[in-house]
Amino acid sequence: MIGKQTWIIPDGFLQPKSIGDQISHEAVCVLNLTDHHAEIKLTFYFEDRDPMASFVTECGSNRTHHIRLDKIRDQEGNEVPRNVPYAIKVDSNVPIIVQHSRLDTSQEALALFTTMAYPLEI
């Protein structure tokens, strides 16, 4: 078995501004190497408010899915807030691999980073 069903991303932040054509954004990058469809739930945790827990998406068998956090909406149509630090828990019904990336275009010198999420045994 490759992957885990629960992953943690402790550092999230959608930059509120962008310069030029590129829009500042983050993505949860998923790789599903199983023979089954992945049903994915994202829960966002904040310093000063209740979690947002009804973001759902999917990733096909033996496929990738790049979940743009500036575009995803929860089941009530709410967006991930910009200019607010958060953490993310990613849950899946099948083992997946999760990576997190951020593109910050708030200044002339663009910044891009990526890191593997922290996998949990549950």
N, C-alpha and C positions, 0 to 999 in steps of 0.2 A: 504494500500500500504506500503510495506517495502522496504526501500532503496531510493536512489536519482539517478538522471541521470547525474549529474556533480559532480566530486570530485577533490580536490586539494591535492597534496603531495608537500610541499614546500622544503623538504630536500632530494635530491638525490645525490648519488656519487658512481660510480663504481670504487672500489679500483683497481689500476693497477697491483698489484702483489698478489700472493698467495703462501702459504707454504704448502707442503704436497699434499694429494690427493684432498682435498676440494678446489673448485674454489670460490674466492670471487665473490659475486653476490648480486643483489637485485631482488625482485619480487613484482609485483602488484597482490595481491590476490583478486579475484573477486568471489562473491556469487550472483547467479541469482535465486531468489525465485519466479520469475514470470512464467507464462505459455507460454511465448514467448522467442524466441531466442534473445540474446543480441548481437548487433553489437557495438563494442567498438573501440573508437579512442583515442590514446594517443598523446598528444602534449608536447614536451620537451622545456623548457625555460632556457636560459643561461644568465650569466652576461655580456658576451662580444661577442655574436653572435646572429643571427636570430633564431627564434624557428624552431624546426623540427616537422612537423605536419602530416606526412603521415604514421604513424604507426597504423595499424588496426589489430584487432583480433576479436574473437567471444567467447561467452560462451552460452552453451545450456540452455534450460529451466530447472529449478530446478537442476542446476549443479554448480560446482566450476571450476575456471580456474586460474592457477598460471602462470602469465606471467613473465618469466625470462627475465630481462632486458639485460642480457649479451648475449641472444640468439635471441631476436626479431630483425627483419629487417624492414625498412620502404618499401614503394612500389617501391623505386628505389634501394633497396639493401643496404642502409646505416645502420650502427650500431649505438647504443647509445654510445657516446664517453666515454672512461675511463679516470680517473684522472681529470675530469672536473665537478664542481658542477652544478646541475640543479634542476629544479622543474618540476612537471608533472601535467597536467590537463587530467583527464580521463572523457570522454563523452560516454554515452550509449543511445541507442534508447529506452531502458526500464529501470526502476529503478533497481539498483544493490547496493551491499554493497562492499566497497573497503578498503583493509588493505594493508599496505606497510611493507616489511621486508627487512633486510640487513644482509648478512653473510660476515663478514670481516675475512679473513684467512691470512692476511698479516704478522702476527706474531704468535708465538707459542701459546699464549693465545687467542683462537678464540673468536670473539665477534659476538653475534647475537642480533638483536633488531627488534621489530615489533611495529607498531602503526597504529591506525585507520587514514584514510585519512579524510580531512575536507569536509563535504557534503555542496553543494550549492543549494539554491532554485533559479531556473532560469525560 
